[in-house]
Amino acid sequence: MKRENKYENLPLALCVDDLMSVLGIGRNSAYALVRSGQIRSIRIGNQIRIPRDALKDFLQGDPR
């Protein structure tokens, strides 16, 4: 995913690769955030999806 300028332009559910791109972090760091529960995620089959609002909560320091 290319870097987006606006929160509204992000997909409703990001994959780990999207999260990596948005936060400018590596794969291990992205998966660590998901595994630790620091960022909310859902699993759909074998895929991990991060709701757009979960990214916003994480960036605002809201641990919902």
MDTraj code that builds the backbone (N, CA, C; nanometers):
import mdtraj as md
import numpy as np

residues = "MET LYS ARG GLU ASN LYS TYR GLU ASN LEU PRO LEU ALA LEU CYS VAL ASP ASP LEU MET SER VAL LEU GLY ILE GLY ARG ASN SER ALA TYR ALA LEU VAL ARG SER GLY GLN ILE ARG SER ILE ARG ILE GLY ASN GLN ILE ARG ILE PRO ARG ASP ALA LEU LYS ASP PHE LEU GLN GLY ASP PRO ARG".split()
xyz = np.array([
    [0.0844, -0.1178, 0.0000],
    [0.0000, 0.0000, 0.0000],
    [0.0885, 0.1235, 0.0000],
    [0.0548, 0.2171, -0.0830],
    [0.1315, 0.3411, -0.0802],
    [0.0877, 0.4244, 0.0397],
    [0.1726, 0.5131, 0.0832],
    [0.1405, 0.5973, 0.1986],
    [0.0247, 0.6888, 0.1656],
    [-0.0703, 0.6920, 0.2563],
    [-0.1888, 0.7761, 0.2393],
    [-0.1723, 0.9014, 0.3240],
    [-0.2280, 1.0117, 0.2781],
    [-0.2181, 1.1369, 0.3505],
    [-0.3243, 1.1499, 0.4580],
    [-0.4381, 1.0888, 0.4356],
    [-0.5518, 1.1122, 0.5229],
    [-0.6033, 0.9822, 0.5823],
    [-0.6432, 0.9938, 0.7069],
    [-0.7003, 0.8798, 0.7782],
    [-0.8207, 0.8245, 0.7025],
    [-0.9043, 0.9120, 0.6504],
    [-1.0260, 0.8704, 0.5808],
    [-0.9964, 0.7885, 0.4550],
    [-0.8781, 0.8027, 0.3991],
    [-0.8423, 0.7302, 0.2770],
    [-0.7925, 0.5888, 0.3039],
    [-0.7689, 0.5562, 0.4314],
    [-0.7241, 0.4209, 0.4651],
    [-0.8410, 0.3244, 0.4519],
    [-0.8127, 0.1976, 0.4200],
    [-0.9216, 0.0995, 0.4150],
    [-0.9807, 0.0791, 0.5544],
    [-1.1035, 0.0317, 0.5619],
    [-1.1688, 0.0080, 0.6916],
    [-1.0937, -0.0949, 0.7750],
    [-1.0311, -0.1908, 0.7096],
    [-0.9517, -0.2922, 0.7784],
    [-0.8172, -0.3041, 0.7077],
    [-0.7118, -0.2834, 0.7834],
    [-0.5770, -0.2882, 0.7275],
    [-0.5175, -0.4264, 0.7477],
    [-0.4362, -0.4697, 0.6534],
    [-0.3588, -0.5916, 0.6736],
    [-0.2269, -0.5503, 0.7398],
    [-0.1481, -0.6469, 0.7809],
    [-0.0234, -0.6168, 0.8502],
    [0.0703, -0.5352, 0.7601],
    [0.0721, -0.5644, 0.6315],
    [0.1564, -0.4873, 0.5393],
    [0.1142, -0.3404, 0.5358],
    [-0.0168, -0.3155, 0.5403],
    [-0.0659, -0.1777, 0.5451],
    [-0.0205, -0.1093, 0.6730],
    [-0.0324, -0.1804, 0.7852],
    [0.0099, -0.1264, 0.9140],
    [0.1578, -0.0907, 0.9110],
    [0.2374, -0.1773, 0.8522],
    [0.3816, -0.1518, 0.8402],
    [0.4063, -0.0225, 0.7641],
    [0.3362, -0.0053, 0.6544],
    [0.3540, 0.1124, 0.5703],
    [0.3099, 0.2402, 0.6412],
    [0.1941, 0.2355, 0.7053],
    [0.1403, 0.3544, 0.7710],
    [0.2291, 0.3982, 0.8875],
    [0.2756, 0.3017, 0.9666],
    [0.3569, 0.3352, 1.0834],
    [0.5058, 0.3446, 1.0530],
    [0.5459, 0.2969, 0.9354],
    [0.6871, 0.3003, 0.8990],
    [0.7700, 0.2059, 0.9853],
    [0.7128, 0.0868, 1.0128],
    [0.7805, -0.0126, 1.0962],
    [0.7989, -0.1407, 1.0176],
    [0.8787, -0.2299, 1.0709],
    [0.9037, -0.3578, 1.0062],
    [0.7995, -0.4616, 1.0408],
    [0.8076, -0.5743, 0.9731],
    [0.7123, -0.6834, 0.9904],
    [0.7125, -0.7363, 1.1341],
    [0.8309, -0.7584, 1.1914],
    [0.8377, -0.8112, 1.3277],
    [0.7721, -0.7160, 1.4268],
    [0.7956, -0.5880, 1.4119],
    [0.7355, -0.4890, 1.5020],
    [0.5846, -0.4853, 1.4864],
    [0.5363, -0.4945, 1.3643],
    [0.3920, -0.4927, 1.3393],
    [0.3249, -0.6139, 1.4035],
    [0.3821, -0.7319, 1.3833],
    [0.3249, -0.8513, 1.4438],
    [0.3351, -0.8472, 1.5956],
    [0.4409, -0.7881, 1.6495],
    [0.4555, -0.7757, 1.7950],
    [0.3446, -0.6880, 1.8526],
    [0.3100, -0.5800, 1.7836],
    [0.2006, -0.4938, 1.8299],
    [0.0687, -0.5700, 1.8333],
    [0.0460, -0.6519, 1.7320],
    [-0.0776, -0.7296, 1.7237],
    [-0.0786, -0.8389, 1.8307],
    [0.0307, -0.9144, 1.8403],
    [0.0376, -1.0248, 1.9382],
    [0.0216, -0.9762, 2.0812],
    [0.0808, -0.8618, 2.1125],
    [0.0776, -0.8106, 2.2498],
    [-0.0570, -0.7474, 2.2851],
    [-0.1392, -0.7239, 2.1837],
    [-0.2685, -0.6603, 2.2085],
    [-0.2599, -0.5089, 2.2170],
    [-0.1420, -0.4527, 2.1893],
    [-0.1268, -0.3073, 2.1918],
    [-0.2129, -0.2417, 2.0850],
    [-0.2355, -0.3151, 1.9784],
    [-0.3253, -0.2678, 1.8742],
    [-0.4283, -0.3779, 1.8499],
    [-0.5552, -0.3401, 1.8549],
    [-0.6632, -0.4381, 1.8365],
    [-0.6595, -0.4945, 1.6956],
    [-0.6914, -0.6209, 1.6866],
    [-0.6977, -0.6849, 1.5556],
    [-0.8038, -0.7936, 1.5597],
    [-0.8420, -0.8370, 1.4411],
    [-0.9330, -0.9499, 1.4290],
    [-0.8702, -1.0501, 1.3340],
    [-0.9038, -1.1734, 1.3538],
    [-0.8536, -1.2793, 1.2668],
    [-0.9694, -1.3292, 1.1819],
    [-0.9452, -1.3346, 1.0528],
    [-1.0426, -1.3883, 0.9573],
    [-0.9726, -1.5047, 0.8878],
    [-1.0047, -1.6239, 0.9322],
    [-0.9314, -1.7399, 0.8824],
    [-0.7871, -1.7291, 0.9268],
    [-0.6954, -1.7325, 0.8321],
    [-0.5530, -1.7185, 0.8620],
    [-0.5040, -1.5741, 0.8518],
    [-0.5936, -1.4843, 0.8201],
    [-0.5534, -1.3451, 0.7975],
    [-0.5800, -1.2593, 0.9201],
    [-0.4913, -1.1643, 0.9440],
    [-0.5072, -1.0679, 1.0520],
    [-0.5486, -0.9362, 0.9891],
    [-0.6512, -0.8747, 1.0465],
    [-0.6960, -0.7435, 1.0002],
    [-0.7017, -0.6489, 1.1187],
    [-0.6581, -0.5274, 1.0960],
    [-0.6575, -0.4235, 1.1975],
    [-0.7619, -0.3199, 1.1571],
    [-0.8691, -0.3057, 1.2360],
    [-0.9690, -0.2040, 1.2029],
    [-0.9048, -0.0644, 1.2020],
    [-0.9466, 0.0166, 1.1096],
    [-0.8926, 0.1523, 1.0971],
    [-0.9045, 0.2270, 1.2294],
    [-1.0161, 0.2100, 1.2987],
    [-1.0348, 0.2775, 1.4272],
    [-0.9361, 0.2277, 1.5326],
    [-0.8934, 0.1013, 1.5237],
    [-0.7947, 0.0481, 1.6172],
    [-0.6606, 0.1180, 1.5984],
    [-0.6268, 0.1491, 1.4745],
    [-0.5039, 0.2237, 1.4469],
    [-0.5120, 0.3628, 1.5091],
    [-0.6261, 0.4273, 1.4922],
    [-0.6460, 0.5613, 1.5495],
    [-0.6359, 0.5556, 1.7021],
    [-0.7016, 0.4564, 1.7630],
    [-0.6951, 0.4404, 1.9085],
    [-0.5513, 0.4205, 1.9547],
    [-0.4773, 0.3364, 1.8833],
    [-0.3383, 0.3104, 1.9191],
    [-0.2551, 0.4379, 1.9131],
    [-0.2728, 0.5145, 1.8076],
    [-0.1941, 0.6371, 1.7911],
    [-0.2316, 0.7433, 1.8944],
    [-0.3549, 0.7387, 1.9428],
    [-0.3990, 0.8347, 2.0447],
    [-0.3717, 0.7838, 2.1850],
    [-0.3176, 0.6632, 2.1961],
    [-0.2870, 0.6078, 2.3265],
    [-0.4078, 0.5553, 2.4007],
    [-0.5145, 0.5247, 2.3281],
    [-0.6372, 0.4728, 2.3878],
    [-0.6338, 0.3211, 2.3850],
    [-0.6233, 0.2544, 2.5012],
    [-0.6058, 0.1088, 2.5045],
    [-0.7329, 0.0258, 2.4942],
    [-0.8393, 0.0749, 2.4382],
    [-0.9671, 0.0026, 2.4305],
    [-0.9505, -0.1428, 2.4174],
])
top = md.Topology()
chain = top.add_chain()
for i, resn in enumerate(residues, 1):
    res = top.add_residue(resn, chain, resSeq=i)
    for name in ("N", "CA", "C"):
        top.add_atom(name, md.element.get_by_symbol(name[0]), res)
traj = md.Trajectory(xyz[None], top)
